[in-house]
């Protein structure tokens, strides 16, 4: 309820009328307290339309159905008692903005506080493969509130396509898996996947497509990409990559002014501010560190640490900052410690070697017999 009321309060007159799914995705979900996330599917309402119809029945807002399956929010009552209570900050709503959850709304925690570092890092981002809406397919997703360039998950594609097919009665009476192709589908589907309908005539040609082929055709028309979502506390907005390659953090060693240095490229992509990170590794690695430009990466600013620290930084980035190994180009495992047994064996071999050299009159030389170090 709190997310709903806060979302209503944030609306401007120019925002209306507004499709209910857009209101939910871009207003309700972004107005949750304490950075929590809203999932309407985990509530008793299951669908946002059901919840909003209940709110309309209470007189908080007005809804308008403009097509089958398409509902818009057209107005809301600013002077409704519930909104007035929110404005006045009554205890009932103050309690809801704390750690307790409204029984009507389900939240899921999105931040792993184990990996928070100081006041500059709040946990690793979530990377998920998505599809970007392209201009050719955009007309189909427009009714669901998506625009060209927006990212959409595969599960949401299936849900939207299924809802559109059912709301427009496009399923064949002979088989629910066969979809009658309307004019919109003709424009966006692969023509090689269309089959002529038994009801087709020369005067009025009709086509059908299987539901799976319909999903495949629409998905192929979208561009593969990755969505990067950061913890709410970071204040960073989600980012969608411009290609289908997952982002990487690059870790490598090089030489500068006859000295070994280790460089880290791409920290900002993972929500890590390079400046405080530089100060952090100065303390942790007891080395000099600074920001510098790297010609290998278009003169972008990178973190540089004096010395060879790939293994140490690999451990810090994975164990302290919670980044996945697969996100780090140049990752190296920490050297495994020798067992106590092998440590003792090495010590005895070293002693035996010294005794042998002394007996042969070679003490102080670099003699080393291979038999001792097999």
N, C-alpha and C positions, 0 to 999 in steps of 0.2 A: 504493500500500500504506500509506503513512504517513497519508493522509487517512482511510483505512478504520480503521486501528488507533486513531487519535486519536478518531474518532467513536465507536468501541466503548467506549473508556475514559470518554467523557463521558456514556454512558447510565446511567440510574438504574433500579433494579428496577421502579419504577412505570411506566417507559416501555414495558415489554414486556407483551404481544406488540406488535410494530410492523411495519406493512406495509413491504416492502423499498423501495418507491418513496419512502415518507415518510422512511425512514432515509437514503436517498441524498440527497434534496432538502434535508432540514432538519438533517442531521448531517454526512454526508460532505462535502458541498459547502461547509459553513460551517466546517469544521475543517482547511482547507488552510493550509500554512505561508506566511508572508510575504504574505498577502493574495492569493495566486494563486487561479485558478478551475479547477475540475475539470470535465472534459467526458468522461463515460464513453463517449460515441459515437465519440470519436476514439482509443479504445484497441482492443486486439486482441479484447477481450471484447464490445464494442458495446452490450451490455445489462448493467444492474446485476445482474439475476437470474443471469446467466451467471457473473459475477464472484463473487457471493456463494455460488453453488453450489460453486465451486472452493474458497472459504474453508471451506465446510461440510465438504467432503471432507478438508480438512486438520485438521478437528476444532476450529477456532476458534469456530464458532458452530453453532446448530441452526436449521433452517428448517422451516416447516410450510405445506403447500399446503391452503388451505381452500376454494378454488374454482378453476375453470379460469382461469388468468391472474392469480390472486391468491395471493401468497405472503407469509408473515409471518416476521419474525425473532423467535424465541421465547426464545432463551437464548444466552449466549456464555461461554467459559471464561476467567475472569479470570487463572487461573494458566497460561495457554498461554505457551510460551516466547517467542513473538513479542511478546505484550503485556508480558511481564516485561522483555524487552530494551528496549522503549519506555520503561517506567517507570525503568529504570536509566540511560537516556540513553546507550546505547552509541554508538560512533563511526558505526556503520552508519546509524543513524537521525539522528544529528546532521548527517551529510552530506546526507541526504535533505531536511532542513529548510532547506538552503541554497539556492543558485541552481540546482543540478542537479535534474533531474526523474526520477522513478521511471519505468522503461520501461513499467510496467504502467498508468500513469496519465498522462493528457494534461492539460496546463495551458495556459491562454491568458491572456496579459497583459491586464489590464483598465484599466491606468492609463497615461495619456499624461504622462510626467514633464516634457515640454516646457512644460507649463502650470502646473507647481507654483510657488507663490509663498510664500516664507518658510516658516514652520511652521504656517500657518493655512489654506492652500489646496492641495489635492493634485490638481487637475485638474477638468475639467467633468464633470457627471453625464451619464448616458445616459438619454435619454427614449424610451420605446417604448410604442406603443399596445397596450393589453391589454383583456381583458374581465373584469369582476368577477363572481364566482360569486354568483348570486341564490338566495334560499331555495327558489324553485320548481325550479330546475335542480340545486341542491346534492345531492340524493340520487344523481344519476347520477355526479357527480364524487367522491363520498365514497370510493369504492373506490380512487381514484387518489391519495388523501391530501389532496384540496382541501376547504376548508370555505367557508361563506358569507362573502363579503368578500374572499377571496383573489383575486389577479390571475392570469390565465392568457393565454398568447399564442395566436394563431390556429393556428399550426403544432402546438402541443401539443393543442389541441382536436381537430384532425383525427387526430392520432396516437392519442389516448385513445379517440375514437369508433371508429376503425378496429380498434383492439385489442379493444375490448368486443364489437363486432359479430362479429369472427372467433372470439373465445374462447367466445362463446355460440352459434356456428353459426347466425347470423341471416341470412346471405346466401341469396338464392333460388337454387335449383338451376338454374332456367332462365336467370337473368341475375345476375351478381355485383354489378351496379349496383343491383339491387333488394334492399331490406332488409325482412325480415319483422319487423313491429312487435310487440314484447312489451309486457307490462303497464306497464313503466317508461316506454317510449317513448310509449305512449298518453297517459300523464299529462303528459309534458313537451313533446310535439311539437304543432305547429300542426295542428289537425284538418283544415284546408282543404288540407293537403299530403298527406294520407293517401289511398291508393287501395285499393279492395276487392280482396283477393286472390282468384285463381281458385278457391282451396280454401275460401273462406268459405261458411258456411251460416247459416241463420237461427238454428239452435241454437248455433252456435259461429262468430260473425263474426270474420274475420281481415283484417288490413290490411297493406299494404306501402307503402314510401316509398323514393324514390331516395336513394342515398348523399349526393348533393349537397344535396337538399332536407332530409335529416336534419341535415347540418352547418349549413345555413342556419337551420333551425328552432331548433336548440340555441343557435346564436350569437345569434339574435334575442332569446332569453330571458335573455341576459347583458347586463350594463350596460357600455357603453363607458367607458374610463378611460385614464389614463396611469400607467405605472410609472416612477419616478425612482430610478435606481440610482447611488449615489455611489462614488468610489474607496474601496477597502478601508482605506487609510491614514487616511481621514477619521474612521472610527469611526461614521459615520452609517448608520442602517438604511434600506433602501429604503422609499420612500413611494409610495402609490397615491392619485392624485387622486380626489376624490369626484364628478367630472363628466368629460365627454368633451372638455374644453378643455385644451389644453396650457398649462403654466404660463408666465408672462411676467415679465420684469423691466421695470419702468417707469422711464423716464428723462425728466425734464422740467425746464423752467426756470420760475421764478416770482419774485415780489417779496416781500421781507420787510423791514420797517423801512426802506423806500425804497431797498433794495439788491437787486441781482440775485443769486439763489441757484439752484443746480442740485441736484435731489434724485434719489436712487436708491432705488427701492422694490422689495423682494422678493429681496434678495441671499441671504438664508438658504435660499430655495427651491433655489438652485443650489450650496449647500454653501459659501458665502462668509460668514465671520463678519463682521458689520458693524463691530465695534470695531476689529480690526486693519486692516480695509479702509479705515476712516476715517484711521488713521495713515498708511497706505500712500499714499493720494491727497494727503494734506497735503504729503508729500515730493515726489511726482511732479508735482503741479500747482502747488506752491509757493503754496498758498492755505490759508485757515482752513477747517476741516471739523469737523463735530460730528454727534452723533445727536440727532434731534428727533422729536416726534410729528406725524403728518400726518393732519388731519381728513378728507382726501379718501379715506383708506384705513382708516377706522375707528380713527383715532388710533394706528395701528401705528407702531413706531419705524423711522425711515428715516435714511439718510445724507444730510447736507446739506453742500454745498461752496459757499463764497462765490465769486460770479462766474458767468460763463456758460461752462460746460465740457462741453456735450453732445457736441460733436465729439471732444474729448480723451478723455472718459470712454467714448464709443463705441469708440474705438480701443483703449483700455486693456482694456476688457471682452472684446473680440473677439481682439485680438492677444496680449495678455499672459495673460488668464484663459481663453482658448479658447472663449468662449461663441459660439453661433451668432447671426448677425444676426436670424434669425427669432424668437429668444427675447427680443429687446429691443424693447419698445414705446417709440418715440421715437428709435430709432437714426438717426444722421446720419453720412454719409460725411465723412471729413476733406477739407478744401478742397485741391484739386489745385494743386500748385506750377506757376507759369507757366514756360514753356520759356525758355531763355536768349535765344532770338531775340526773343520778345515782351517780355522784360525790357529788352533794348536798345532796342526800338522805343518802349516807354513812356518810357524816359529821354530819347531824342531828341525825342519829342513834347513832353515837359515843358520841355526846353530851348528848343524852338522857340516854345512858348507864352509863356515868359518874355520872349523876344526880341521877340515881337509886342506884348506889353503895354507893354514899355519904349519901343518905337517909337511907339506910340499915346499915350504919356504916361499909361498906366494902371497902371504898376507898383505893386504892393501892393494892388490891388483884387482882387475875386473873379471878375473876368472869365474866361469860359471859352467858347471858340468850339467849336461842335459839330463843325466840320470836323476838329479835331485828334483827336477821340475816337470815331471811327466804328468 
